[in-house]
Amino acid sequence: MLLTAPDVAAPEVDPSPPVKRRRRPTAIVLVLSIASLPMLMPFGMGPGPGNTAVPDVLLVLLTGTTLLWAASRRRPVPWPFLVPTLLAVLAGATASLVNDGAGALPLVKDVFVLLWAVCVATLCQDTGMTRIALRAYVYIGTLYAVMEIVGMVAGIEALSGKQVDGARAMFTFGDANYASNWFICVFFIARATRLPRRKGARWTVCAILLTAEFLTGSNGGALALGVALVVGYLWRLIRDGKAHHAVAVGALAGVLGGGTVVLLTQVDTATLVERVGDTAPILRDSIGRTTGESTESRGTVLNTTLTMLSEQKHPFGIGPNEVRRHSYDEQYSYVREAHNDYIAAVLERGFLGGVAVIALVFVLLLRCVRIARRGALNREYADLVPHPELFGALVVVFLVSALFYQTLHYRHGWAFFGLIAAVDLYGRRREENP
């Protein structure tokens, strides 16, 4: 007879409480750094020494954190856009030496702003960090848009950054055009990543961002936004194998755009805008400026910079960031910085400076084309960026805006360029990126 031990009930073991997810310090620093990007002149505060601001302090912390993260995980530290930056620095150093040391400080800023791309590209080789960065851009950017709108409606200038002598909102940038570019940037990232995931919430976010951009009254920003929307749609048609549709849509957009320009030249818009401006000051300070002093002054600046360019005595430029001082010394009628990145690059840094800008644009567009091809991204990054062609459309925003402002040194722009580099370096399929 076999003896068996009596059944003994196993002691009840309380399920262990769920392990609290650790907050990764690196992710926190990354989010805080992205959140700091608009804080150039928060609550009316002026810039620091050498035009430094809150984002520069956070960038130092982010750089140290990124290097520690990469070392602890044995991850590489990529340096995207290094060649164009070195070309720009070399061109600027040559111009500075030729002009007795003029404009040496901007060379340090060139390398410093590159660190935004380096840090973001390094951290975003991890898909979890990429997800955090994208959500930080969209949700924090939307929160800032709400703050600006509330500030404008409630008359709280500390929130809206409303101009003292106008109706345009600058938020915490101290410049309405800078703020416009930021909200457009967040808009395209939201569209490219489909954040938030619910369609209704996503369209609400987009509407908030476009409203905040409208309140900045930036005509150049509005033009860049319109061009980029068309380019993004054409890019998507080509990506879906509908090139013939893209040609038709592109031709239609060209005809409509050209017809609008011709119509505006034949209609007396100044009187109409003046009437509307009495009830909507933001229209007076945005569209109204296309027929007034703003357009005339911008034309004067363009003519002045072209004159300075034609009077160059050598091909090395007048020195980085020296347009204002040179205009004053030569007693030109309008003393301002150049409102065109392309002219400024050649004027200040000579022929090599122009080559540096061309190299930067080429590398940016090349990376965008590679990630926008159908099926180019692996599953993880394709889930994070379902519409990578809109990253290319956002680059178009910077390129168009650079015709009117100097946007290629914007801090948030270089952080976005780092996102593009990360998706290109680590998001493409293995057969695409051996």
C-alpha positions in Angstrom: 0.0 0.0 0.0 1.4 3.3 -1.0 1.4 6.0 1.5 0.9 9.4 0.2 1.4 12.6 2.0 -1.8 14.5 2.7 -2.5 17.3 0.4 -1.3 20.5 2.0 -2.7 23.7 0.7 0.0 25.9 -0.6 0.3 29.1 1.5 -1.3 32.1 -0.2 1.3 34.5 -1.5 0.3 38.0 -1.9 1.1 39.3 -5.4 4.0 41.6 -5.2 3.0 45.2 -5.8 3.8 46.4 -9.3 7.3 47.6 -9.7 7.2 51.4 -10.0 8.7 52.4 -13.2 11.9 54.2 -12.6 12.1 57.7 -13.9 15.1 57.8 -16.1 17.1 60.9 -15.4 18.2 61.0 -19.0 14.6 61.2 -20.2 13.8 63.9 -17.7 16.8 66.0 -18.9 15.8 65.5 -22.5 12.2 66.6 -21.8 13.3 69.6 -19.8 15.7 70.6 -22.6 13.0 70.4 -25.2 10.7 72.4 -23.0 13.3 75.1 -22.6 13.7 75.7 -26.3 11.2 78.6 -26.5 12.5 80.3 -23.3 14.7 82.8 -25.0 13.1 85.8 -23.3 10.7 84.4 -20.7 8.3 86.9 -19.1 10.0 89.8 -20.8 13.5 89.0 -19.5 16.3 90.1 -21.7 19.0 87.8 -23.1 22.1 86.9 -21.1 25.8 87.6 -22.0 26.6 86.8 -25.6 22.8 86.5 -26.4 22.7 83.3 -24.2 19.4 82.1 -22.8 17.8 79.3 -20.7 18.1 76.6 -23.5 21.9 77.1 -23.5 22.1 76.2 -19.8 20.0 73.1 -20.4 22.1 72.2 -23.4 25.2 72.0 -21.2 23.3 69.7 -18.9 21.9 67.7 -21.8 25.4 67.3 -23.4 26.9 65.9 -20.2 23.9 63.6 -19.6 24.1 62.3 -23.2 27.7 61.5 -23.0 27.2 59.6 -19.7 24.3 57.7 -21.2 26.2 56.8 -24.3 29.3 55.7 -22.3 27.3 53.6 -19.8 25.4 51.8 -22.6 28.4 51.6 -25.0 26.4 53.5 -27.7 28.1 55.6 -30.4 27.9 59.3 -30.4 27.0 60.4 -34.0 27.9 63.9 -35.2 25.4 64.6 -37.9 25.9 67.7 -40.1 29.5 67.9 -38.9 30.9 68.6 -42.3 28.6 71.6 -43.1 29.3 73.0 -39.6 33.0 72.7 -40.0 32.8 74.4 -43.4 30.9 77.2 -41.8 33.4 77.6 -39.0 36.3 77.5 -41.4 34.7 80.1 -43.6 33.9 82.3 -40.5 37.4 81.9 -39.1 38.9 82.9 -42.4 36.6 86.0 -42.7 37.4 86.9 -39.1 41.1 86.8 -39.6 40.9 88.8 -42.8 38.8 91.4 -41.1 41.0 91.8 -38.0 39.2 89.4 -35.7 35.7 90.6 -36.4 32.9 88.2 -35.6 34.8 85.5 -33.8 32.1 84.8 -31.2 29.5 83.4 -33.6 32.0 80.6 -34.5 31.6 79.2 -31.0 27.8 79.4 -31.4 28.0 77.4 -34.6 29.5 74.5 -32.8 27.4 75.0 -29.7 24.1 74.8 -31.6 25.3 71.7 -33.4 25.3 70.0 -30.0 21.5 70.0 -30.1 21.5 67.7 -33.1 24.3 65.6 -31.6 22.5 65.0 -28.3 19.1 64.3 -29.8 20.6 62.0 -32.5 22.5 60.1 -29.8 19.6 59.6 -27.4 17.1 58.8 -30.2 19.0 55.8 -31.4 16.9 54.2 -28.6 13.3 54.0 -29.7 12.0 54.6 -26.2 13.9 57.9 -26.0 12.7 58.8 -29.5 9.1 58.3 -28.4 9.7 60.5 -25.4 11.3 63.3 -27.5 8.5 63.3 -30.0 5.8 63.4 -27.4 7.6 66.2 -25.6 7.8 68.2 -28.7 4.0 67.8 -29.5 2.5 68.0 -26.0 4.7 70.7 -24.5 4.5 72.6 -27.8 0.7 72.4 -27.6 0.7 73.5 -24.0 2.7 76.6 -25.0 0.3 77.3 -27.8 -2.6 77.3 -25.3 -0.7 79.6 -23.0 -0.1 82.0 -25.8 -3.7 82.0 -26.9 -5.0 82.4 -23.3 -2.5 85.3 -22.8 -3.8 87.0 -26.0 -7.5 86.6 -25.1 -7.1 87.5 -21.4 -4.6 90.3 -22.1 -1.8 88.7 -20.1 1.3 89.9 -21.9 3.6 87.8 -19.7 2.0 84.7 -21.4 1.4 85.9 -24.9 4.5 88.0 -25.3 2.4 90.6 -27.2 4.4 93.3 -28.8 4.3 96.6 -27.0 3.7 98.6 -30.3 1.6 96.0 -32.1 -0.8 93.1 -31.9 1.6 90.2 -32.7 2.3 87.5 -30.2 5.9 86.6 -29.5 5.3 84.1 -26.6 8.7 83.8 -24.8 10.9 84.1 -27.9 11.1 87.8 -28.0 10.5 87.6 -31.8 7.2 86.8 -33.5 8.8 85.1 -36.5 10.8 82.8 -34.2 7.6 81.9 -32.4 5.8 81.3 -35.6 8.5 78.9 -36.8 8.3 77.0 -33.5 4.5 76.4 -33.7 4.8 75.3 -37.3 7.6 72.9 -36.3 5.4 71.3 -33.6 2.5 71.2 -36.1 4.4 69.1 -38.6 5.9 66.8 -36.0 2.3 66.2 -34.7 1.2 65.4 -38.2 4.2 63.2 -39.0 3.9 61.2 -35.8 0.1 61.1 -35.7 0.1 62.4 -32.1 -2.2 62.2 -30.3 -3.3 58.9 -31.6 -7.0 59.7 -31.6 -8.0 61.6 -34.7 -10.3 64.1 -32.9 -7.6 65.0 -30.4 -5.0 65.2 -33.1 -7.0 67.7 -35.1 -7.7 69.7 -32.0 -4.0 69.9 -31.3 -3.3 71.0 -34.9 -6.0 73.7 -34.7 -4.5 75.0 -31.5 -1.1 75.2 -33.0 -2.3 76.9 -36.2 -4.2 79.4 -34.1 -1.1 80.2 -32.1 0.9 80.6 -35.3 -1.7 82.9 -36.7 -1.5 85.1 -33.6 2.2 85.7 -34.3 1.2 87.6 -37.5 4.2 86.2 -39.4 3.7 86.6 -43.1 6.9 84.7 -43.9 5.8 81.9 -41.6 2.4 81.7 -43.2 4.0 81.5 -46.7 6.4 78.8 -45.5 3.5 76.8 -44.0 1.5 77.0 -47.2 4.4 75.9 -49.4 5.3 73.1 -47.0 1.7 71.7 -46.9 1.7 71.5 -50.7 5.2 69.9 -50.7 4.2 67.4 -48.0 1.1 66.4 -50.0 3.1 66.0 -53.2 5.7 64.0 -51.4 3.1 61.7 -50.0 1.6 61.1 -53.5 5.0 60.2 -54.8 5.6 57.9 -51.9 2.4 56.1 -52.6 3.3 55.6 -56.2 1.0 58.3 -57.6 3.6 60.5 -59.3 1.2 61.4 -62.1 -1.2 62.8 -59.5 1.6 64.7 -57.9 2.4 66.4 -61.2 -1.2 67.4 -61.7 -1.5 68.7 -58.2 1.8 70.6 -58.4 0.7 72.2 -61.7 -2.6 73.2 -60.1 -0.9 74.7 -57.1 1.5 76.7 -59.3 -1.4 78.1 -61.3 -3.4 79.0 -58.3 -0.4 80.5 -56.5 0.6 82.6 -59.6 -3.0 83.7 -60.1 -3.2 84.8 -56.5 -0.1 86.9 -56.8 -1.3 88.6 -60.0 -4.7 89.3 -58.4 -3.1 90.9 -55.3 -1.1 93.2 -57.5 -4.2 94.3 -59.3 -6.4 94.9 -56.3 -6.1 97.8 -53.8 -5.5 95.6 -50.8 -4.1 98.5 -48.6 -7.5 100.1 -48.2 -9.3 96.8 -47.6 -6.7 95.7 -45.0 -6.9 99.1 -43.3 -10.6 98.8 -42.9 -10.3 95.2 -41.5 -7.5 96.3 -39.3 -9.8 98.5 -37.3 -11.7 95.5 -36.1 -8.9 92.9 -36.2 -5.5 94.4 -35.3 -3.7 91.1 -35.9 -4.6 91.4 -39.6 -3.3 94.9 -39.7 0.0 93.8 -38.2 0.3 90.7 -40.4 -1.3 91.0 -43.9 -1.4 94.7 -43.6 2.4 94.9 -43.4 2.7 93.5 -47.0 1.6 96.9 -48.3 3.2 99.2 -45.8 6.5 100.2 -44.2 7.5 96.6 -43.3 7.7 95.5 -47.0 9.5 98.7 -47.9 12.0 98.3 -45.1 12.6 94.6 -46.0 13.2 95.6 -49.6 15.7 98.2 -48.3 17.5 95.6 -46.3 17.7 93.3 -49.3 19.1 96.0 -51.5 21.6 97.1 -48.8 22.9 93.5 -48.4 23.1 93.0 -52.2 25.0 96.3 -52.5 27.4 95.2 -49.7 27.9 91.9 -51.5 28.7 93.6 -54.8 31.2 95.9 -53.1 33.2 93.1 -51.5 36.9 93.6 -52.0 37.8 90.0 -51.4 36.0 86.6 -51.5 36.2 85.9 -47.7 33.3 88.0 -46.4 33.0 90.8 -43.9 33.0 88.5 -40.9 30.3 86.4 -39.1 27.3 88.5 -37.7 28.9 91.7 -38.9 26.2 93.0 -41.2 24.7 95.5 -38.7 28.1 97.0 -37.7 29.3 97.1 -41.3 26.0 98.9 -42.4 26.6 101.5 -39.6 30.2 102.0 -40.5 29.4 102.5 -44.2 26.5 104.8 -43.3 23.8 102.8 -45.2 20.3 104.1 -44.9 19.0 101.0 -43.0 21.1 99.4 -40.2 19.8 95.9 -39.6 20.9 92.3 -39.7 20.5 90.5 -43.0 17.0 89.0 -43.3 18.2 86.2 -45.6 20.2 83.2 -44.5 21.6 82.6 -48.0 22.8 86.1 -48.7 24.1 86.4 -45.1 26.2 83.3 -45.5 28.0 84.6 -48.6 28.2 88.2 -47.4 29.6 87.3 -44.0 31.6 84.2 -44.8 32.4 84.5 -48.4 32.2 81.8 -51.1 33.0 79.0 -48.6 30.1 80.1 -46.4 27.8 79.7 -49.4 29.2 76.2 -49.9 28.5 75.4 -46.2 24.9 76.4 -46.5 24.5 74.3 -49.7 26.1 71.3 -48.0 23.7 71.6 -45.0 20.7 71.8 -47.3 21.9 68.9 -49.3 22.5 66.6 -46.3 19.1 67.6 -44.8 17.2 66.8 -47.9 19.2 63.6 -48.6 18.3 62.3 -45.2 14.6 63.3 -45.7 14.4 61.5 -49.0 16.0 58.3 -47.6 13.5 58.0 -44.7 10.5 59.1 -46.8 10.7 56.2 -49.3 8.0 53.7 -48.9 9.0 50.9 -46.6 12.3 52.4 -45.8 11.8 52.5 -42.0 11.8 49.4 -39.8 8.7 48.6 -37.7 9.7 50.4 -34.6 10.5 53.7 -36.2 7.7 53.4 -38.7 5.2 53.2 -35.8 6.8 56.3 -34.2 6.8 58.3 -37.5 4.0 57.0 -39.8 4.4 59.9 -42.2 8.2 60.6 -42.4 7.6 62.6 -45.6 6.3 65.4 -43.4 9.7 65.7 -41.8 10.9 66.7 -45.3 8.0 69.2 -45.6 9.2 70.7 -42.3 12.7 71.2 -43.6 11.1 73.1 -46.5 9.6 75.4 -43.9 13.1 76.3 -42.7 14.4 76.7 -46.3 11.5 79.0 -47.3 11.7 81.0 -44.1 15.4 81.4 -44.6 14.5 83.7 -47.5 13.0 86.2 -45.0 14.7 85.5 -41.7 17.9 83.8 -40.4 16.3 80.6 -39.4 19.2 78.1 -39.9 20.6 78.9 -36.5 17.4 78.4 -34.5 18.0 76.1 -31.5 14.7 74.2 -31.9 15.6 73.7 -35.6 18.8 71.9 -34.8 17.1 69.7 -32.2 14.6 68.8 -35.0 17.5 68.1 -37.4 18.8 65.7 -34.8 15.5 63.8 -35.0 15.9 63.5 -38.7 19.5 62.2 -38.3 18.4 59.6 -35.7 15.6 58.3 -37.9 17.9 58.1 -40.9 20.8 56.5 -39.0 18.9 54.0 -36.9 15.4 53.8 -38.2 16.0 52.5 -41.8 15.7 48.8 -42.5 18.9 46.8 -42.3 18.9 46.1 -46.0 18.5 49.9 -46.5 21.2 50.7 -43.9 23.7 47.9 -43.7 
